[in-house]
Amino acid sequence: MHKTDEYWMLLAIRQAKKGIGKTHPNPRVGAVVVRDGQCLGQGYHHVCGGNHAEVDALLKINTDVAGATIYVTLEPCAATGRTPACTTAIIQAGIKRVVFASTDPNPKMAGGAEVLKQAGIEVLSGVCVAEADAMNRPFFHYLQTGLPWLIAKAAISLDGKLATHQHHSQWISGDVSRQHAHQMRAQCDAIVVGVGTLLADNPSLTVREARLKGEPPLRVVMAKAAPQPFVDCKLLSQAANTRLYITQDNVYAQQWRDLGVDVVLQESLKACFKHLAKQGCLLVLLEGGGKLHAACFEEKLSNEIMLYQAPLLIGGTDAVNLWHGQGVSTMPEALSIQHIQRKKLGQDMLIRGDVHYPA
């Protein structure tokens, strides 16, 4: 049976997904080399600074690839960065046809298609572009905005509470949901909480019960001013690096630095996230609490929401809400969640979708 361009591109996308959690700030890219309907080799971008997917695939092939087609999820780069230009490797290999999905939005690397055409290579773009673009949303979002793709994640009760009026929250969600949450952590570059969550829960913010690829996510705390350090703080462990962002300096900031924490002073919450993205953290998991979630919604920083809703009722006007504080005044101001996915996890329901902010 004849296999279409879409068939081979979907295979390349599966290759690209092997790089989830370890290629940032680079995109996830996969490649497949095909000749006469037969796959000669497959590859993907393993880690930032390593071979790009095209080169990885070509190096795995022990035979001449002249006249073959290479399927790549992202337009081959035309410039030398941490590694040589992929267009050079493709031309030198004798590839006769290049099929790619997403156009590279990075102006420093774009233009590969034109370079290949000038070398006499047939080029086809846009094959399975929706699937490929979705895989690299954090990368594209950063190039457009300078901000990370922020996932607002929370375990909530049926009445939308994150914790009781005494700030007790362990555990709202069940074991299956918590395992899923750790799998999400393993895919992200950073895990962010507010200072209130640090002081109330003393979280570890580590990846457990999940296969971790690459470096563990950076543990991040957002605060107006550094709180007084406490001896049993779990973020002082060597399990992962920790950063404290503050918008006001104080006497405690140096004490955290002396304990090995990276303390960064920025002028605003948005500036903190921009700095985080510039440091290579493009996919970020925001784990609360309610005040930090509220601030990120109000400043239109959260891009996606992931709720683990448990069959519990907590109640109480002083209980912690997902959007803690005043919220919107009228229904037209309410945020809508689009492209919703629902999945049952034990007794809980995972609700995931994109956050849409009204104009």
LINSUL-V801651 format. One record per residue. N is the residue number from 1. RES is the residue in one letter. PHI is phi in whole degrees, 0 to 359 (none if undefined). NEAR is the number of other ideal C-beta (glycine too) atoms within 10 Angstrom. Layout:
N;RES;PHI;NEAR  N;RES;PHI;NEAR
This chain:
1;M;none;5  2;H;291;5  3;K;260;12  4;T;278;10  5;D;301;16  6;E;297;14  7;Y;300;14  8;W;291;22  9;M;292;25  10;L;296;20  11;L;293;18  12;A;295;30  13;I;296;22  14;R;297;14  15;Q;297;24  16;A;300;27  17;K;294;13  18;K;293;18  19;G;269;24  20;I;301;17  21;G;92;24  22;K;217;20  23;T;261;25  24;H;299;25  25;P;275;18  26;N;277;24  27;P;285;28  28;R;273;25  29;V;222;33  30;G;234;30  31;A;215;30  32;V;223;27  33;V;255;26  34;V;228;23  35;R;215;19  36;D;53;8  37;G;78;9  38;Q;244;9  39;C;283;16  40;L;270;20  41;G;183;19  42;Q;226;22  43;G;200;27  44;Y;205;27  45;H;281;28  46;H;280;17  47;V;203;14  48;C;303;14  49;G;97;11  50;G;271;16  51;N;302;19  52;H;287;27  53;A;302;31  54;E;299;31  55;V;292;21  56;D;302;20  57;A;293;28  58;L;296;23  59;L;290;12  60;K;275;12  61;I;262;17  62;N;263;7  63;T;235;9  64;D;294;11  65;V;253;20  66;A;304;10  67;G;85;11  68;A;277;22  69;T;252;21  70;I;247;32  71;Y;257;32  72;V;229;30  73;T;286;32  74;L;226;32  75;E;314;26  76;P;303;30  77;C;287;24  78;A;250;19  79;A;231;16  80;T;274;10  81;G;242;13  82;R;290;9  83;T;229;15  84;P;297;14  85;A;298;20  86;C;290;29  87;T;299;24  88;T;297;16  89;A;296;20  90;I;293;25  91;I;295;18  92;Q;294;10  93;A;284;18  94;G;85;12  95;I;297;24  96;K;259;14  97;R;215;17  98;V;237;27  99;V;241;22  100;F;229;29  101;A;266;29  102;S;271;25  103;T;281;15  104;D;288;23  105;P;276;17  106;N;281;17  107;P;299;9  108;K;286;11  109;M;244;21  110;A;291;15  111;G;100;17  112;G;297;25  113;A;300;20  114;E;292;13  115;V;299;20  116;L;293;24  117;K;297;12  118;Q;294;10  119;A;272;15  120;G;85;8  121;I;265;19  122;E;287;12  123;V;231;17  124;L;231;14  125;S;242;13  126;G;84;13  127;V;283;21  128;C;58;21  129;V;295;15  130;A;297;10  131;E;295;16  132;A;290;26  133;D;297;17  134;A;299;12  135;M;293;23  136;N;246;25  137;R;305;16  138;P;301;25  139;F;295;25  140;F;295;19  141;H;298;18  142;Y;296;25  143;L;297;17  144;Q;277;9  145;T;237;14  146;G;79;13  147;L;246;20  148;P;282;30  149;W;280;22  150;L;255;24  151;I;259;22  152;A;278;24  153;K;247;23  154;A;202;25  155;A;261;26  156;I;230;23  157;S;276;21  158;L;298;12  159;D;263;12  160;G;75;15  161;K;263;24  162;L;269;24  163;A;196;25  164;T;285;16  165;H;293;13  166;Q;261;11  167;H;64;17  168;H;267;13  169;S;222;23  170;Q;258;9  171;W;235;10  172;I;283;22  173;S;273;26  174;G;270;16  175;D;301;13  176;V;295;15  177;S;295;22  178;R;292;19  179;Q;296;15  180;H;297;20  181;A;297;24  182;H;290;16  183;Q;296;15  184;M;293;19  185;R;304;23  186;A;296;20  187;Q;272;18  188;C;261;25  189;D;270;25  190;A;208;27  191;I;240;25  192;V;242;31  193;V;226;23  194;G;272;24  195;V;296;20  196;G;297;20  197;T;294;25  198;L;302;22  199;L;283;15  200;A;278;17  201;D;250;19  202;N;46;12  203;P;286;18  204;S;274;14  205;L;55;26  206;T;250;17  207;V;262;23  208;R;232;13  209;E;57;13  210;A;209;16  211;R;280;9  212;L;273;18  213;K;254;16  214;G;76;17  215;E;288;13  216;P;295;15  217;P;300;26  218;L;294;21  219;R;267;24  220;V;232;27  221;V;239;28  222;M;258;26  223;A;210;23  224;K;292;13  225;A;223;13  226;A;295;24  227;P;282;19  228;Q;291;10  229;P;299;15  230;F;232;10  231;V;299;6  232;D;268;6  233;C;299;18  234;K;289;15  235;L;285;25  236;L;270;15  237;S;291;12  238;Q;270;7  239;A;294;15  240;A;195;18  241;N;285;16  242;T;232;22  243;R;230;22  244;L;244;24  245;Y;264;23  246;I;229;22  247;T;253;15  248;Q;224;11  249;D;279;12  250;N;203;14  251;V;290;9  252;Y;279;17  253;A;302;19  254;Q;293;12  255;Q;296;15  256;W;295;23  257;R;298;13  258;D;296;10  259;L;272;14  260;G;97;11  261;V;269;21  262;D;281;14  263;V;257;21  264;V;238;16  265;L;265;15  266;Q;227;16  267;E;279;9  268;S;203;10  269;L;298;18  270;K;298;16  271;A;296;14  272;C;298;22  273;F;291;27  274;K;296;17  275;H;296;16  276;L;299;25  277;A;293;25  278;K;297;14  279;Q;279;16  280;G;103;15  281;C;267;25  282;L;262;27  283;L;243;25  284;V;235;27  285;L;257;24  286;L;264;28  287;E;253;25  288;G;100;26  289;G;275;24  290;G;300;22  291;K;290;18  292;L;289;24  293;H;302;25  294;A;300;19  295;A;298;18  296;C;288;24  297;F;293;20  298;E;293;17  299;E;264;12  300;K;58;12  301;L;261;20  302;S;282;23  303;N;258;22  304;E;215;19  305;I;235;22  306;M;223;20  307;L;248;21  308;Y;260;23  309;Q;266;20  310;A;261;22  311;P;282;10  312;L;229;16  313;L;241;9  314;I;255;20  315;G;70;11  316;G;98;12  317;T;289;6  318;D;261;9  319;A;292;21  320;V;278;27  321;N;264;21  322;L;302;21  323;W;253;19  324;H;283;20  325;G;122;12  326;Q;282;8  327;G;75;14  328;V;276;13  329;S;265;8  330;T;229;7  331;M;298;7  332;P;299;8  333;E;274;10  334;A;295;12  335;L;280;17  336;S;251;11  337;I;253;14  338;Q;244;9  339;H;52;10  340;I;288;11  341;Q;240;9  342;R;234;10  343;K;213;10  344;K;278;9  345;L;236;19  346;G;63;15  347;Q;271;13  348;D;266;24  349;M;238;16  350;L;274;18  351;I;241;16  352;R;227;18  353;G;188;16  354;D;273;14  355;V;276;19  356;H;248;12  357;Y;264;13  358;P;296;11  359;A;296;3
